[in-house]
Amino acid sequence: MGSIGGMEVLLIFLIVLLLFGAKKLPELARGLGKGIREFKKATNDIRDEIESATDFDEHINTKSQNSSKEPDKKNEE
């Protein structure tokens, strides 16, 4: 069970060409490219959202740790 070779790709291309015809092939490729582009954009947006949320959590945790290290001035009076 290896990866797809050159003959398999050629066979798939020929089957798609026979099924859809030469006129529809560029349209199908364009649609596939748009779909892949949208998918990549969505995954990048999700990754950015997760990273910003974890950065925010780290900032809050660091801030709370720093405030707990400082002596409470109200208790000293």
OpenMM code with the backbone's topology and positions (N, CA, C; nanometers):
from openmm import Vec3, app, unit

residues = "MET GLY SER ILE GLY GLY MET GLU VAL LEU LEU ILE PHE LEU ILE VAL LEU LEU LEU PHE GLY ALA LYS LYS LEU PRO GLU LEU ALA ARG GLY LEU GLY LYS GLY ILE ARG GLU PHE LYS LYS ALA THR ASN ASP ILE ARG ASP GLU ILE GLU SER ALA THR ASP PHE ASP GLU HIS ILE ASN THR LYS SER GLN ASN SER SER LYS GLU PRO ASP LYS LYS ASN GLU GLU".split()
positions = [
    Vec3(0.0832, -0.1184, 0.0000),
    Vec3(0.0000, 0.0000, 0.0000),
    Vec3(0.0880, 0.1252, 0.0000),
    Vec3(0.1400, 0.1564, -0.1146),
    Vec3(0.2250, 0.2735, -0.1288),
    Vec3(0.1448, 0.3949, -0.1717),
    Vec3(0.2162, 0.4964, -0.2065),
    Vec3(0.1509, 0.6191, -0.2523),
    Vec3(0.1062, 0.6023, -0.3983),
    Vec3(0.0300, 0.6985, -0.4444),
    Vec3(-0.0211, 0.6933, -0.5818),
    Vec3(0.0929, 0.7236, -0.6793),
    Vec3(0.1090, 0.6386, -0.7774),
    Vec3(0.2138, 0.6555, -0.8768),
    Vec3(0.1670, 0.7339, -0.9973),
    Vec3(0.2561, 0.7505, -1.0918),
    Vec3(0.2263, 0.8265, -1.2128),
    Vec3(0.1180, 0.7638, -1.2985),
    Vec3(0.1191, 0.6319, -1.3106),
    Vec3(0.0177, 0.5642, -1.3915),
    Vec3(-0.1213, 0.5782, -1.3302),
    Vec3(-0.1292, 0.5716, -1.1982),
    Vec3(-0.2588, 0.5850, -1.1323),
    Vec3(-0.3152, 0.7259, -1.1508),
    Vec3(-0.2304, 0.8268, -1.1416),
    Vec3(-0.2734, 0.9651, -1.1613),
    Vec3(-0.3216, 0.9843, -1.3044),
    Vec3(-0.2496, 0.9303, -1.3999),
    Vec3(-0.2882, 0.9392, -1.5402),
    Vec3(-0.4218, 0.8697, -1.5643),
    Vec3(-0.4415, 0.7535, -1.5054),
    Vec3(-0.5661, 0.6802, -1.5196),
    Vec3(-0.6832, 0.7592, -1.4596),
    Vec3(-0.6646, 0.8166, -1.3437),
    Vec3(-0.7693, 0.8981, -1.2807),
    Vec3(-0.8012, 1.0188, -1.3681),
    Vec3(-0.6994, 1.0840, -1.4206),
    Vec3(-0.7200, 1.1992, -1.5082),
    Vec3(-0.7997, 1.1610, -1.6323),
    Vec3(-0.7661, 1.0485, -1.6921),
    Vec3(-0.8378, 1.0033, -1.8118),
    Vec3(-0.9844, 0.9708, -1.7812),
    Vec3(-1.0107, 0.9090, -1.6669),
    Vec3(-1.1487, 0.8778, -1.6282),
    Vec3(-1.2278, 1.0060, -1.6076),
    Vec3(-1.1676, 1.1046, -1.5397),
    Vec3(-1.2351, 1.2329, -1.5174),
    Vec3(-1.2597, 1.3018, -1.6514),
    Vec3(-1.1634, 1.2969, -1.7400),
    Vec3(-1.1789, 1.3572, -1.8724),
    Vec3(-1.2927, 1.2923, -1.9493),
    Vec3(-1.3035, 1.1610, -1.9422),
    Vec3(-1.4116, 1.0902, -2.0116),
    Vec3(-1.5482, 1.1210, -1.9497),
    Vec3(-1.5526, 1.1320, -1.8176),
    Vec3(-1.6800, 1.1567, -1.7498),
    Vec3(-1.7325, 1.2984, -1.7726),
    Vec3(-1.6457, 1.3964, -1.7633),
    Vec3(-1.6899, 1.5351, -1.7658),
    Vec3(-1.6631, 1.6062, -1.8978),
    Vec3(-1.5725, 1.5582, -1.9764),
    Vec3(-1.5416, 1.6220, -2.1040),
    Vec3(-1.4388, 1.7321, -2.0887),
    Vec3(-1.3816, 1.7700, -2.2022),
    Vec3(-1.2731, 1.8688, -2.2017),
    Vec3(-1.3229, 2.0087, -2.1680),
    Vec3(-1.4492, 2.0378, -2.1990),
    Vec3(-1.5011, 2.1720, -2.1732),
    Vec3(-1.5254, 2.1965, -2.0241),
    Vec3(-1.5643, 2.0935, -1.9518),
    Vec3(-1.5950, 2.1085, -1.8091),
    Vec3(-1.4704, 2.0990, -1.7206),
    Vec3(-1.3634, 2.0431, -1.7713),
    Vec3(-1.2447, 2.0195, -1.6892),
    Vec3(-1.1866, 2.1474, -1.6291),
    Vec3(-1.1665, 2.2561, -1.7045),
    Vec3(-1.1145, 2.3794, -1.6424),
    Vec3(-1.2083, 2.4355, -1.5355),
    Vec3(-1.3378, 2.4239, -1.5593),
    Vec3(-1.4356, 2.4720, -1.4616),
    Vec3(-1.4280, 2.3901, -1.3321),
    Vec3(-1.4136, 2.2591, -1.3459),
    Vec3(-1.4002, 2.1732, -1.2289),
    Vec3(-1.2712, 2.2033, -1.1523),
    Vec3(-1.1619, 2.2256, -1.2251),
    Vec3(-1.0343, 2.2568, -1.1603),
    Vec3(-1.0421, 2.3900, -1.0865),
    Vec3(-1.1092, 2.4877, -1.1469),
    Vec3(-1.1273, 2.6184, -1.0826),
    Vec3(-1.2075, 2.6045, -0.9528),
    Vec3(-1.3141, 2.5272, -0.9595),
    Vec3(-1.3975, 2.5046, -0.8410),
    Vec3(-1.3215, 2.4313, -0.7319),
    Vec3(-1.2418, 2.3335, -0.7722),
    Vec3(-1.1608, 2.2600, -0.6753),
    Vec3(-1.0576, 2.3522, -0.6103),
    Vec3(-0.9952, 2.4384, -0.6890),
    Vec3(-0.8977, 2.5331, -0.6354),
    Vec3(-0.9609, 2.6304, -0.5372),
    Vec3(-1.0805, 2.6792, -0.5696),
    Vec3(-1.1509, 2.7698, -0.4774),
    Vec3(-1.1857, 2.6988, -0.3478),
    Vec3(-1.2281, 2.5751, -0.3593),
    Vec3(-1.2619, 2.4977, -0.2395),
    Vec3(-1.1417, 2.4760, -0.1500),
    Vec3(-1.0298, 2.4409, -0.2104),
    Vec3(-0.9075, 2.4212, -0.1326),
    Vec3(-0.8631, 2.5515, -0.0681),
    Vec3(-0.8723, 2.6622, -0.1403),
    Vec3(-0.8349, 2.7936, -0.0873),
    Vec3(-0.9218, 2.8314, 0.0331),
    Vec3(-1.0521, 2.8087, 0.0219),
    Vec3(-1.1440, 2.8387, 0.1319),
    Vec3(-1.1144, 2.7513, 0.2534),
    Vec3(-1.0839, 2.6242, 0.2286),
    Vec3(-1.0518, 2.5327, 0.3381),
    Vec3(-0.9256, 2.5773, 0.4113),
    Vec3(-0.8221, 2.6144, 0.3360),
    Vec3(-0.6980, 2.6621, 0.3982),
    Vec3(-0.7217, 2.7891, 0.4778),
    Vec3(-0.8026, 2.8806, 0.4237),
    Vec3(-0.8335, 3.0052, 0.4935),
    Vec3(-0.9061, 2.9766, 0.6242),
    Vec3(-1.0020, 2.8844, 0.6198),
    Vec3(-1.0773, 2.8503, 0.7403),
    Vec3(-0.9877, 2.7858, 0.8452),
    Vec3(-0.8984, 2.6964, 0.8035),
    Vec3(-0.8090, 2.6331, 0.9008),
    Vec3(-0.7119, 2.7342, 0.9595),
    Vec3(-0.6631, 2.8281, 0.8781),
    Vec3(-0.5749, 2.9322, 0.9310),
    Vec3(-0.6479, 3.0231, 1.0287),
    Vec3(-0.7725, 3.0567, 0.9983),
    Vec3(-0.8514, 3.1396, 1.0896),
    Vec3(-0.8732, 3.0692, 1.2232),
    Vec3(-0.9035, 2.9412, 1.2174),
    Vec3(-0.9239, 2.8647, 1.3409),
    Vec3(-0.7944, 2.8565, 1.4197),
    Vec3(-0.6822, 2.8315, 1.3517),
    Vec3(-0.5523, 2.8240, 1.4193),
    Vec3(-0.5182, 2.9570, 1.4861),
    Vec3(-0.5426, 3.0669, 1.4150),
    Vec3(-0.5160, 3.1997, 1.4714),
    Vec3(-0.6033, 3.2261, 1.5933),
    Vec3(-0.7285, 3.1850, 1.5872),
    Vec3(-0.8205, 3.2048, 1.6995),
    Vec3(-0.7739, 3.1259, 1.8220),
    Vec3(-0.7319, 3.0028, 1.8003),
    Vec3(-0.6836, 2.9198, 1.9113),
    Vec3(-0.5563, 2.9795, 1.9696),
    Vec3(-0.4637, 3.0227, 1.8840),
    Vec3(-0.3390, 3.0822, 1.9331),
    Vec3(-0.3646, 3.2105, 2.0111),
    Vec3(-0.4565, 3.2933, 1.9637),
    Vec3(-0.4840, 3.4174, 2.0361),
    Vec3(-0.5513, 3.3880, 2.1698),
    Vec3(-0.6347, 3.2844, 2.1760),
    Vec3(-0.6989, 3.2479, 2.3021),
    Vec3(-0.5960, 3.1947, 2.4012),
    Vec3(-0.5014, 3.1135, 2.3543),
    Vec3(-0.4004, 3.0610, 2.4462),
    Vec3(-0.3047, 3.1714, 2.4894),
    Vec3(-0.2741, 3.2647, 2.4001),
    Vec3(-0.1898, 3.3776, 2.4382),
    Vec3(-0.2588, 3.4622, 2.5437),
    Vec3(-0.3894, 3.4826, 2.5295),
    Vec3(-0.4659, 3.5602, 2.6264),
    Vec3(-0.4658, 3.4893, 2.7613),
    Vec3(-0.4860, 3.3561, 2.7602),
    Vec3(-0.4845, 3.2789, 2.8844),
    Vec3(-0.3487, 3.2863, 2.9516),
    Vec3(-0.2410, 3.2756, 2.8735),
    Vec3(-0.1066, 3.2854, 2.9302),
    Vec3(-0.0835, 3.4232, 2.9905),
    Vec3(-0.1324, 3.5267, 2.9240),
    Vec3(-0.1178, 3.6634, 2.9749),
    Vec3(-0.1928, 3.6783, 3.1072),
    Vec3(-0.3132, 3.6249, 3.1163),
    Vec3(-0.3920, 3.6324, 3.2394),
    Vec3(-0.3232, 3.5535, 3.3505),
    Vec3(-0.2743, 3.4341, 3.3203),
    Vec3(-0.2070, 3.3525, 3.4215),
    Vec3(-0.0801, 3.4204, 3.4711),
    Vec3(-0.0048, 3.4794, 3.3806),
    Vec3(0.1177, 3.5494, 3.4197),
    Vec3(0.0843, 3.6692, 3.5066),
    Vec3(-0.0192, 3.7419, 3.4711),
    Vec3(-0.0607, 3.8588, 3.5460),
    Vec3(-0.1064, 3.8199, 3.6866),
    Vec3(-0.1825, 3.7103, 3.6976),
    Vec3(-0.2311, 3.6676, 3.8294),
    Vec3(-0.1166, 3.6148, 3.9147),
    Vec3(-0.0178, 3.5498, 3.8533),
    Vec3(0.0976, 3.5015, 3.9284),
    Vec3(0.1808, 3.6183, 3.9787),
    Vec3(0.1965, 3.7220, 3.8966),
    Vec3(0.2732, 3.8395, 3.9387),
    Vec3(0.2026, 3.9136, 4.0501),
    Vec3(0.0727, 3.9223, 4.0474),
    Vec3(0.0002, 3.9951, 4.1513),
    Vec3(-0.0001, 3.9169, 4.2812),
    Vec3(0.0067, 3.7836, 4.2750),
    Vec3(0.0094, 3.7050, 4.3980),
    Vec3(0.1472, 3.7096, 4.4624),
    Vec3(0.2513, 3.7392, 4.3867),
    Vec3(0.3865, 3.7503, 4.4419),
    Vec3(0.4067, 3.8815, 4.5143),
    Vec3(0.3335, 3.9852, 4.4751),
    Vec3(0.3458, 4.1151, 4.5393),
    Vec3(0.2754, 4.1112, 4.6732),
    Vec3(0.3373, 4.1690, 4.7773),
    Vec3(0.2723, 4.1699, 4.9087),
    Vec3(0.1465, 4.2549, 4.9048),
    Vec3(0.0502, 4.2149, 4.9792),
    Vec3(-0.0763, 4.2874, 4.9846),
    Vec3(-0.0604, 4.4037, 5.0799),
    Vec3(-0.0647, 4.5265, 5.0290),
    Vec3(-0.0398, 4.6463, 5.1077),
    Vec3(-0.1545, 4.6729, 5.2047),
    Vec3(-0.2731, 4.6284, 5.1761),
    Vec3(-0.3874, 4.6520, 5.2631),
    Vec3(-0.3706, 4.5747, 5.3947),
    Vec3(-0.3108, 4.4544, 5.3883),
    Vec3(-0.2938, 4.3732, 5.5079),
    Vec3(-0.1818, 4.4266, 5.5972),
    Vec3(-0.0887, 4.5014, 5.5400),
    Vec3(0.0236, 4.5532, 5.6166),
    Vec3(-0.0178, 4.6696, 5.7042),
    Vec3(-0.1222, 4.7389, 5.6727),
    Vec3(-0.1595, 4.8593, 5.7474),
    Vec3(-0.2262, 4.8296, 5.8743),
] * unit.nanometer
topology = app.Topology()
chain = topology.addChain("A")
for resn in residues:
    res = topology.addResidue(resn, chain)
    for name in ("N", "CA", "C"):
        topology.addAtom(name, app.Element.getBySymbol(name[0]), res)
